[in-house]
Amino acid sequence: MMPAPLVSIILPIRNAAATLPACLHSLARQTFTAYEVLAIDDGSDDESPAIVAAAAARDARIVPIRAGRIGLPAALNLGLALARAPIIARMDADDVMHPDRLGLQYQALTEQPDLALIASRVVAFPARAVRAGLREYLRWQNRVLTPEQVSAEIYVESPFAHPSVMFRRKAIEELGGYTTEPWPEDYELWLRIHAAGLAMAKLPRNLLAWRERPDRATRTDPRYARELFDELRANFLARDPRLHSGRSLVYWGAGRVTRQRARRLIERGFPPAAWIDIDPDKIGQTIWGAPVCAPVWLDRQPRPFVLVYVTNHGARDLINGWLAAMGYQPGRDYLGVG
């Protein structure tokens, strides 16, 4: 009888025969060894089940689970239900762990009991497949490290690569596990954890190699449509206590596309006191009853609360600099919204 594991790795698998051996090899090379692998086959019709069976014959820590075609969120919740450890690590069958990943993340959760979740920086591979958009996204994501930074940046984009996270099983189970509604299941969970007031952070090391591929679910699954991300952000923003403090609300970005994204929150009862833009053709206009003003308008007391709806990462960095120069603090006085 094997001792109870300290970490349960939830590894959903769907037709991953080409990449699964490298993934399993990276698990076998972990310096932290007190884990089990819940290898949940989600209806594969390639050699994935045979690869898992062969690996399980060599390593009793690997638990093959033939779930049938149930979909990713259901597979993740099945893993939560079957896990024996109090700590859950996520992994995907096309990615590769650094040998120290499990050990360093487990140590972080052990030493910081206030953390519900710890992730890591990631590096995308193979290099020839990584385009500018993903590089820019990871440049942003990999600098969001502390609980305070996560809280300030949570509405920009998903601050974690899903297969890089490790979390406390009890905390996630108490929140209801992964959603089975048609939302991006990982980002929805991060937002729910944040709304519950639980702390999340990221180790400042690249502990996961994240495989880029054209058939990634974020590009092909309708749950990852841009409109659903916008709706999800609006749902959680409308409940965020920072928008209920009594401060006037200002939206940065008065372009047509930006306004349509902001409309979701406005229609939930959060009208702007002003719009901020740098386009001289827009400044001085009135949009939906609020004036369009230059950034200098924000240099006032009392400070309003600013929602920065500009999505370009370079432009957002510039805006953050302007706000900092006026004394605005991220998370306290303004939020970026992707």
For each residue, the residues with C-beta under 8 A, 3 or more apart:
1:
2: 5 60 61
3: 34
4: 84 85
5: 2 8 34 35 36 61 84 85
6: 34 35 85 86 87 106
7: 32 34 35 36 85 87 88 89 102 106 166
8: 5 35 36 38 79 83 84 85 87 88 89 169
9: 27 35 36 37 38 88 89 90 91 102
10: 38 40 76 79 80 83 88 89 90 91
11: 23 37 38 39 40 79 91 92 93
12: 40 42 72 75 76 79 92 93
13: 16 20 39 40 41 42 44 48 52 93
14: 41 42 43 44 48 72 93
15: 44 45 46 48
16: 13 19 20 23 44 46 48 93 94
17: 20 44 46 47 48 51
18:
19: 16 22 23 93 94 95 211
20: 13 16 17 23 24 48 51 52 93 94
21: 24 25 51
22: 19 25 26 96
23: 11 16 19 20 26 27 91 92 93 94 95 96 97
24: 20 21 27 28 37 51 52 55 62
25: 21 22 28 29
26: 22 23 29 30 96 97 98 99
27: 9 23 24 30 35 37 91 97
28: 24 25 59
29: 25 26 97 99
30: 26 27 33 35 97 99 100 101 102 103
31: 99 100 102 103
32: 7 35 100 102 103 106
33: 30
34: 3 5 6 7
35: 5 6 7 8 9 27 30 32 61 85 89 102
36: 5 7 8 9 61 62 63 83 84 85
37: 9 11 24 27 61 62 63 91
38: 8 9 10 11 63 65 79 82 83
39: 11 13 52 55 56 62 63 64 65
40: 10 11 12 13 65 67 75 78 79
41: 13 14 44 48 49 52 64 65 66 67
42: 12 13 14 67 68 69 70 71 72 75
43: 14 67 68 69 70
44: 13 14 15 16 17 41 48 49
45: 15
46: 15 16 17
47: 17 50 51
48: 13 14 15 16 17 20 41 44 51 52 93
49: 41 44 52 53 64 66
50: 47 53 54
51: 17 20 21 24 47 48 54 55
52: 13 20 24 39 41 48 49 55 56 62 64
53: 49 50 56 57 64
54: 50 51 57 58
55: 24 39 51 52 58 59 62
56: 39 52 53 59 60 62 63 64
57: 53 54
58: 54 55
59: 28 55 56 62
60: 2 56
61: 2 5 35 36 37
62: 24 36 37 39 52 55 56 59
63: 36 37 38 39 56 82
64: 39 41 49 52 53 56
65: 38 39 40 41 78 82
66: 41 49
67: 40 41 42 43 70 74 75 78
68: 42 43
69: 42 43
70: 42 43 67 74 75 78
71: 42 74 75
72: 12 14 42 75 76 185 217
73: 76 77 178 179 180 185
74: 67 70 71 77 78 180
75: 12 40 42 67 70 71 72 78 79
76: 10 12 72 73 79 80 90 177 178 185
77: 73 74 80 81 177 178 180
78: 40 65 67 70 74 75 81 82
79: 8 10 11 12 38 40 75 76 82 83 88
80: 10 76 77 83 88 169 172 173 177 178
81: 77 78
82: 38 63 65 78 79
83: 8 10 36 38 79 80 88 169
84: 4 5 8 36
85: 4 5 6 7 8 35 36 88 169
86: 6 168 169 170
87: 6 7 8 106 109 166 167 168 169
88: 7 8 9 10 79 80 83 85 166 167 168 169 172
89: 7 8 9 10 35 102 105 165 166
90: 9 10 76 162 163 164 165 166
91: 9 10 11 23 27 37 95 97 163
92: 11 12 23 95 162 163 211
93: 11 12 13 14 16 19 20 23 48
94: 16 19 20 23 211 213
95: 19 23 91 92 163 208 209 210 211
96: 22 23 26 208 209 211
97: 23 26 27 29 30 91 101 102 207 208 209
98: 26 101 205 206 207 208 209
99: 26 29 30 31
100: 30 31 32 103 104 207
101: 30 97 98 104 105 120 207 208
102: 7 9 30 31 32 35 89 97 105 106 166
103: 30 31 32 100 106 107
104: 100 101 107 108 120 203 205 207
105: 89 101 102 108 109 118 120 166 203 207
106: 6 7 32 87 102 103 109 110 166
107: 103 104 110 111
108: 104 105 111 112 115 118 201 203
109: 87 105 106 112 113 115 118 166 168
110: 106 107 113
111: 107 108
112: 108 109 115 118 201
113: 109 110
114: 199
115: 108 109 112 118 147 199 200 201
116: 167 168 171 172 193 198 199 200
117: 160 165 166 167 168 171 190 193 198 199 200 201
118: 105 108 109 112 115 165 166 167 200 201 202 203
119: 159 160 161 164 165 166 200 201 202 203
120: 101 104 105 164 202 203 205 206 207 208
121: 141 142 164 202 203 204 205 206 207
122: 138 141 142 161 164 206 207 208 209 210
123: 138 206 208 209 210
124: 129 130 134 135 138 209 210 211 212
125: 129 130 209 210 211 212
126: 129 130 211 212
127: 130
128:
129: 124 125 126 212 213 214
130: 124 125 126 127 134 135 212
131: 134 135 212
132: 135 136
133: 136 137
134: 124 130 131 137 138 212
135: 124 130 131 132 138 139
136: 132 133 139 140 313 314
137: 133 134 140 141 157 313
138: 122 123 124 134 135 141 142
139: 135 136 142 143 313
140: 136 137 143 144 153 156 157 313
141: 121 122 137 138 144 157 158 159 160 161
142: 121 122 138 139 202 206
143: 139 140 149
144: 140 141 149 150 153 159 202
145: 149 150 201 202 203 204
146: 149 150 201
147: 115 150 151 199 200 201
148: 151 152 331
149: 143 144 145 146 152 153 330 331
150: 144 145 146 147 153 154 159 194 199 200 201 202
151: 147 148 154 194 331
152: 148 149 330 331 335 336
153: 140 144 149 150 156 159 330 336
154: 150 151 159 190 191 194
155: 233 236 237 335 336 337 338
156: 140 153 159 316 336 337 338
157: 137 140 141 187 338
158: 141 161 162 184 186 187 190
159: 119 141 144 150 153 154 156 190 200 202
160: 117 119 141 164 165 186 190 200 202
161: 119 122 141 158 164 165 208 210
162: 90 92 158 165 186
163: 90 91 92 95 208 210
164: 90 119 120 121 122 160 161 207 208 210
165: 89 90 117 118 119 160 161 162
166: 7 87 88 89 90 102 105 106 109 117 118 119
167: 87 88 116 117 118 171 172
168: 86 87 88 109 116 117 171 172
169: 8 80 83 85 86 87 88 172 173
170: 86 173 174
171: 116 117 167 168 174 175 193 198
172: 80 88 116 167 168 169 175 177 189 193
173: 80 169 170 176 177
174: 170 171
175: 171 172 189 192 193 196
176: 173 179 192
177: 76 77 80 172 173
178: 73 76 77 80 185 186 188 189
179: 73 176 183 185 188 189 192
180: 73 74 77 185
181: 188
182: 222 223 228
183: 179 187 188 223 228 232
184: 158 187 188 218 223 224 228 229 232
185: 72 73 76 178 179 180 188 189 223
186: 158 160 162 178 189 190
187: 157 158 183 184 190 191 229 232
188: 178 179 181 183 184 185 191 192 232
189: 172 175 178 179 185 186 192 193
190: 117 154 158 159 160 186 187 193 194 200
191: 154 187 188 194 195 232 233 236
192: 175 176 179 188 189 195 196 236
193: 116 117 171 172 175 189 190 196 198 200
194: 150 151 154 190 191 197 198 200 236
195: 191 192 236 239 240
196: 175 192 193
197: 194
198: 116 117 171 193 194
199: 114 115 116 117 147 150
200: 115 116 117 118 119 147 150 159 160 190 193 194
201: 108 112 115 117 118 119 145 146 147 150
202: 118 119 120 121 142 144 145 150 159 160
203: 104 105 108 118 119 120 121 145 207
204: 121 145
205: 98 104 120 121
206: 98 120 121 122 123 142 209
207: 97 98 100 101 104 105 120 121 122 164 203
208: 95 96 97 98 101 120 122 123 161 163 164
209: 95 96 97 98 122 123 124 125 206
210: 95 122 123 124 125 161 163 164
211: 19 92 94 95 96 124 125 126
212: 124 125 126 129 130 131 134 216
213: 94 129 216
214: 129 219
215: 219 220
216: 212 213 219 220
217: 72 220 221 223 224
218: 184 221 224
219: 214 215 216 224
220: 215 216 217
221: 217 218 224
222: 182 225 228
223: 182 183 184 185 217 228
224: 184 217 218 219 221 228 229
225: 222 228 229
226: 229 230
227: 230 231
228: 182 183 184 222 223 224 225 231 232
229: 184 187 224 225 226 232 233 338
230: 226 227 233 234 261 264
231: 227 228 234 235 264
232: 183 184 187 188 191 228 229 235 236
233: 155 191 229 230 236 237 264 337 338
234: 230 231 237 238 264 265 268
235: 231 232 238 239
236: 155 191 192 194 195 232 233 239 240
237: 155 233 234 240 243 265 270 307 335 337
238: 234 235 243 265 268 269 270
239: 195 235 236
240: 195 236 237 243 244 335
241: 244 245
242: 245 305 331 332 335
243: 237 238 240 249 270 305
244: 240 241
245: 241 242 305
246:
247: 302 303 304 305
248: 273 274 304 305
249: 243 270 271 272 273 304 305 307
250: 272 273 274 275 276 298 304 305 306 307
251: 254 258 262 272 274 275 276 306 307 309
252: 275 276 277 295 306 307 308 309 310 319
253: 258 259 262 275 276 277 308 309 310
254: 251 258 259 275 276 277 279 282 285 287 292
255: 258 259 277 279 282
256: 259 260
257: 260 261
258: 251 253 254 255 261 262 309 310 311
259: 253 254 255 256 262 263 287 288
260: 256 257 263
261: 230 257 258 264 309 337
262: 251 253 258 259 265 266 272 307 309 337
263: 259 260 266 267
264: 230 231 233 234 261 267 268
265: 234 237 238 262 268 270 307
266: 262 263 270 271 272 288
267: 263 264
268: 234 238 264 265
269: 238
270: 237 238 243 249 265 266
271: 249 266 288 289 290
272: 249 250 251 262 266 275 288 290
273: 248 249 250 290 304
274: 248 250 251 290 291 292 293 297 304
275: 250 251 252 253 254 272 282 287 290 291 292 293
276: 250 251 252 253 254 292 293 294 295 297 298 306
277: 252 253 254 255 282 283 292 293 294
278: 283 294 295
279: 254 255 282 283
280: 283
281:
282: 254 255 275 277 279 285 292
283: 277 278 279 280 292 293 294
284: 291 292
285: 254 282 291 292
286: 289 290 291 292
287: 254 259 275 290 292
288: 259 266 271 272
289: 271 286
290: 271 272 273 274 275 286 287
291: 274 275 284 285 286
292: 254 274 275 276 277 282 283 284 285 286 287
293: 274 275 276 277 283 296 297 298
294: 276 277 278 283 297
295: 252 276 278 298 319 322
296: 293 299
297: 274 276 293 294 300
298: 250 276 293 295 303 304 306 323 326 328
299: 296 326
300: 297 303 304
301:
302: 247
303: 247 298 300 327 328 333
304: 247 248 249 250 273 274 298 300
305: 242 243 245 247 248 249 250 333 334 335
306: 250 251 252 276 298 323 328 333 334 335
307: 237 249 250 251 252 262 265 334 335 337
308: 252 253 316 319 320 323 334 335 336 337
309: 251 252 253 258 261 262 337
310: 252 253 258 315 316 319
311: 258 316 338
312: 315 316
313: 136 137 139 140 316 317
314: 136 317 318
315: 310 312 318 319
316: 156 308 310 311 312 313 319 320 336
317: 313 314 320 321
318: 314 315 321 322
319: 252 295 308 310 315 316 322 323
320: 308 316 317 323 324 330 336
321: 317 318 324 325
322: 295 318 319 325 326
323: 298 306 308 319 320 326 328 330 333 334
324: 320 321 327 328 329
325: 321 322
326: 298 299 322 323
327: 303 324 333
328: 298 303 306 323 324 333 334
329: 324 332 333 334
330: 149 152 153 320 323 333 334 335 336
331: 148 149 151 152 242 334 335
332: 242 329
333: 303 305 306 323 327 328 329 330
334: 305 306 307 308 323 328 329 330 331
335: 152 155 237 240 242 305 306 307 308 330 331
336: 152 153 155 156 308 316 320 330
337: 155 156 233 237 261 262 307 308 309
338: 155 156 157 229 233 311
